[in-house]
Amino acid sequence: MSCPTCRVPVHTQFASPELVGPIVEGGLDPASDPAWAESGAKSPAEYARWAGHLCGMTCLRMALGADAPSLFSLRDGALEYGAYTEDVDGGIRGLVYAPFAMYVRERHGLEATVHRDLAPAEILDLLDEGRSVMASVHYAIRHPRRPAPGRGGHLVLLTSRTADGTGVHFHNPSGTSAATRAAELPLAGFERFFAGRGVSLSATAPQGDAAPGTGAGPGA
């Protein structure tokens, strides 16, 4: 589905958007998602193990547009570049920004720049340059009227300023409703959840290597 505000696709990291809430807030086993195969996963078990970690790949998938590969195809490429790693005990680590940026540049032809220290006002400048921004936020950003319990650990895709120019429009891979999947916040409201780091993307030729950085964990 294309967003009527910014025309960027709206995707969730779980294959059935209507099940995001039951999965991330109600404890539903992701393996029970009837649309799991649409993600490109090889089995319900693989889907259940990985989908909660793929907020970054969902952001990339949205940035790539209507013809983007499947979610798990993007995951496979990111794994090859070391943007995700797996511990011996089965733990999943990532998204790690520097190898992710290299993956995006080399495999998908987007310029990807790592921002290790990103001020909220700088996000507006990047959006004005026509870039989208994968920003590290707390997943509780889906409940912006509640106190922010922390910052970082989840990735959302900022695509434009709000109509009044003072806030941000963003797509949340773990949004539990249409209004939280394509959402808007004043900059000060967004800042409460924002960890001050991210990756900006642009469909132009690469401008050089990105600085190393650390990414986000599970989006649920």
LUMLUM-186995 format. One record per residue (C-alpha): residue number from 0; residue in three letters; x, y, z. Coordinates in Angstrom, 3 decimals. Each point is the difference from the previous one (the first is absolute). Layout:
<recs>
   pos   code         c1         c2         c3
   NUM    ala          X          Y          Z
...
</recs>
This chain:
<recs>
   pos   code         c1         c2         c3
     0    met      0.000      0.000      0.000
     1    ser      1.315      3.432     -0.934
     2    cys     -0.255      2.770      2.588
     3    pro     -2.316      2.814     -1.188
     4    thr      2.189      2.568      1.775
     5    cys      3.481     -0.877     -1.269
     6    arg     -0.667     -2.664     -2.691
     7    val      2.481     -2.371      1.650
     8    pro     -1.264     -3.565      0.546
     9    val     -1.212     -0.927      3.474
    10    his      1.231     -3.411      1.171
    11    thr      0.117     -1.783      3.326
    12    gln      2.678     -2.385      1.212
    13    phe     -2.694     -2.611      0.590
    14    ala     -1.756     -1.233     -3.119
    15    ser     -3.568      0.610      1.227
    16    pro     -0.361      3.671      1.037
    17    glu     -3.108     -0.762      2.034
    18    leu      2.000     -2.445      2.130
    19    val      2.800      2.406      0.945
    20    gly     -1.846      1.090      3.149
    21    pro     -0.867     -3.525      1.156
    22    ile      3.600     -1.090     -0.627
    23    val      1.944      2.893      1.537
    24    glu     -2.408      0.880      2.796
    25    gly     -2.180     -3.069      0.468
    26    gly      2.541     -2.818     -0.075
    27    leu     -1.327     -1.710     -3.143
    28    asp      2.532     -2.452     -1.426
    29    pro      1.213      1.446     -3.324
    30    ala      0.130     -3.540     -1.388
    31    ser     -3.800      0.070     -0.034
    32    asp     -0.028      2.875     -2.511
    33    pro     -1.799     -1.517     -3.021
    34    ala      1.854      2.307     -2.403
    35    trp      3.489     -0.939      1.207
    36    ala      1.063     -1.365     -3.412
    37    glu     -0.522      3.427     -1.606
    38    ser      3.025      1.208      1.976
    39    gly      2.298     -2.345     -1.913
    40    ala      0.821     -2.050      3.101
    41    lys      0.630     -3.691     -0.547
    42    ser     -2.225     -1.167      2.862
    43    pro     -2.299      1.328      2.709
    44    ala      2.766     -0.687      2.524
    45    glu      2.537      2.116     -1.905
    46    tyr     -2.584      2.752     -0.394
    47    ala     -0.849     -0.037      3.714
    48    arg      3.665      0.114      1.003
    49    trp      0.996      2.869     -2.278
    50    ala     -2.973      2.262     -0.738
    51    gly      0.258      1.943      3.251
    52    his      3.587      0.927     -0.897
    53    leu     -0.733      1.267     -3.504
    54    cys     -1.164      3.551      0.587
    55    gly      3.076      1.220     -1.885
    56    met     -0.638     -2.276     -2.960
    57    thr     -3.612      1.168     -0.040
    58    cys      1.187      3.612     -0.124
    59    leu      2.318     -0.869     -2.886
    60    arg     -2.797     -1.814     -1.779
    61    met     -2.196      3.103      0.243
    62    ala      2.835      2.247     -1.207
    63    leu      0.589     -2.237     -3.037
    64    gly     -3.575      0.515     -1.181
    65    ala     -2.635     -2.168     -1.596
    66    asp      2.436     -2.411     -1.672
    67    ala      2.018     -0.768      3.129
    68    pro      1.041     -3.601      0.717
    69    ser     -1.705     -1.998      2.718
    70    leu      0.832      0.677      3.634
    71    phe      2.045     -3.170      0.491
    72    ser      1.822      0.463     -3.295
    73    leu      1.228      3.329      1.372
    74    arg      0.865     -1.761      3.265
    75    asp      2.091     -2.543     -1.890
    76    gly      2.018      2.744     -1.677
    77    ala      0.525      1.845      3.267
    78    leu      1.221     -3.222      1.615
    79    glu      2.577     -0.456     -2.767
    80    tyr      1.433      3.431      0.775
    81    gly      0.044     -0.514      3.755
    82    ala     -2.755      2.486      0.756
    83    tyr     -1.527     -2.760      2.119
    84    thr      1.881     -2.645      1.942
    85    glu     -1.170     -3.099      1.844
    86    asp      1.414     -1.114      3.340
    87    val      0.783     -3.629      0.694
    88    asp     -2.989     -0.125      2.324
    89    gly     -2.295      1.201     -2.789
    90    gly     -0.152      3.668      0.945
    91    ile     -0.307      2.522     -2.835
    92    arg      2.039      3.210      0.032
    93    gly     -0.506      3.013     -2.253
    94    leu     -0.731      2.033     -1.911
    95    val      3.646      1.190     -0.172
    96    tyr      0.079      3.187     -2.000
    97    ala      3.382      0.015     -1.797
    98    pro     -0.350     -3.386     -1.766
    99    phe     -3.665      0.770     -0.602
   100    ala      0.947      3.211     -1.807
   101    met      2.501     -1.882     -2.155
   102    tyr     -2.642     -2.606     -0.815
   103    val     -2.507      2.667     -1.019
   104    arg      2.507      1.798     -2.222
   105    glu      1.418     -3.075     -1.687
   106    arg     -3.134     -2.105     -0.394
   107    his     -2.787      2.559     -0.326
   108    gly      1.596      3.104     -1.490
   109    leu     -1.041      2.416      2.724
   110    glu      2.324      2.422      1.696
   111    ala      0.041     -0.939      3.687
   112    thr      1.646      2.209      2.601
   113    val      0.404     -0.933      3.652
   114    his     -0.732      2.746      2.522
   115    arg      1.383     -0.893      3.410
   116    asp     -0.906      3.352      1.562
   117    leu     -3.137      1.357     -1.612
   118    ala     -1.880      2.958      1.441
   119    pro     -3.769      0.093     -0.582
   120    ala      0.291      3.261     -1.931
   121    glu      2.539     -1.644     -2.318
   122    ile     -2.645     -2.556     -0.940
   123    leu     -2.058      2.824     -1.508
   124    asp      3.018      1.103     -2.048
   125    leu      0.485     -3.527     -1.333
   126    leu     -3.677     -0.250     -0.925
   127    asp      0.257      3.357     -1.792
   128    glu      2.871     -1.480     -2.037
   129    gly     -2.361     -2.714     -1.213
   130    arg      1.440     -2.706      2.219
   131    ser     -1.936     -2.423      2.169
   132    val      1.326     -0.753      3.470
   133    met      0.012     -3.282      1.868
   134    ala     -0.051      1.260      3.586
   135    ser      0.622     -1.957      3.183
   136    val     -2.943      0.484      2.371
   137    his     -1.645     -1.846      2.865
   138    tyr     -2.731     -2.314     -1.268
   139    ala     -2.465      1.701      2.371
   140    ile     -0.169      2.833     -2.520
   141    arg     -3.215     -1.714     -1.096
   142    his     -1.490      1.476      3.194
   143    pro      1.228      3.601     -0.228
   144    arg     -2.387      1.324      2.666
   145    arg      1.593     -2.213      2.640
   146    pro      3.314      0.796      1.742
   147    ala      2.966     -1.234     -2.021
   148    pro      1.544     -2.988      1.826
   149    gly      3.301      0.373     -1.830
   150    arg      1.710      0.863     -3.265
   151    gly      1.205     -2.258     -2.787
   152    gly     -0.221     -3.719     -0.701
   153    his     -2.421      0.234     -2.947
   154    leu      0.157      1.586     -3.464
   155    val     -2.583      2.127     -1.787
   156    leu      0.200      1.644     -3.424
   157    leu     -0.442      3.764     -0.098
   158    thr     -1.125      1.094     -3.454
   159    ser     -1.013      3.685      0.187
   160    arg     -0.813      2.994      2.144
   161    thr     -3.560      0.467      1.167
   162    ala     -2.168      2.377     -2.011
   163    asp      0.768      2.889      2.344
   164    gly      3.720     -0.637     -0.408
   165    thr      0.767     -0.368      3.692
   166    gly     -0.446     -3.741      0.613
   167    val      0.823     -3.337     -1.586
   168    his     -2.014     -2.540     -1.956
   169    phe      1.250     -3.574      0.481
   170    his     -0.852     -3.637     -0.654
   171    asn      0.224     -2.397      2.937
   172    pro      0.620     -3.688     -0.828
   173    ser     -1.628     -1.046      3.282
   174    gly     -2.907      2.432     -0.075
   175    thr     -3.111     -1.664      1.370
   176    ser     -2.535      2.061     -1.970
   177    ala     -0.145      1.924     -3.252
   178    ala      0.525      3.229      1.936
   179    thr      3.176     -1.297      1.671
   180    arg      1.388     -1.724     -3.096
   181    ala      0.017      3.335     -1.894
   182    ala      0.253      2.565      2.772
   183    glu      0.882      3.610      0.693
   184    leu      1.479      1.675      3.067
   185    pro      1.279      3.447      0.895
   186    leu      3.778     -0.039      0.091
   187    ala      0.053      0.323      3.797
   188    gly     -2.354     -2.960      0.331
   189    phe      2.154     -2.112     -2.293
   190    glu      3.136      0.985      1.909
   191    arg     -1.313     -1.610      3.196
   192    phe      0.429     -3.433     -1.607
   193    phe      2.966      0.740     -2.296
   194    ala      3.473     -1.346      0.829
   195    gly      1.879      2.572     -2.092
   196    arg      1.272     -2.364     -2.694
   197    gly     -1.097     -1.525     -3.271
   198    val      0.679     -0.515     -3.694
   199    ser     -1.105      2.319     -2.789
   200    leu     -0.792     -1.334     -3.458
   201    ser     -0.126      1.605     -3.409
   202    ala     -0.360     -1.343     -3.515
   203    thr      3.175      1.720     -1.199
   204    ala      3.544     -1.161     -0.627
   205    pro      1.997     -0.890      3.140
   206    gln      2.058      2.879      1.493
   207    gly      2.499     -2.020      2.009
   208    asp      0.136     -2.430      2.872
   209    ala     -2.237      0.342      3.033
   210    ala      1.298      0.123      3.517
   211    pro     -0.445     -3.113      2.150
   212    gly     -3.041     -0.162      2.228
   213    thr     -2.313     -2.244      1.922
   214    gly     -3.530     -0.823     -0.866
   215    ala     -3.247     -1.199      1.404
   216    gly     -1.193     -3.209      1.560
   217    pro     -3.485     -1.487      0.023
   218    gly     -2.768      2.291     -1.130
   219    ala     -2.634     -1.578      2.188
</recs>
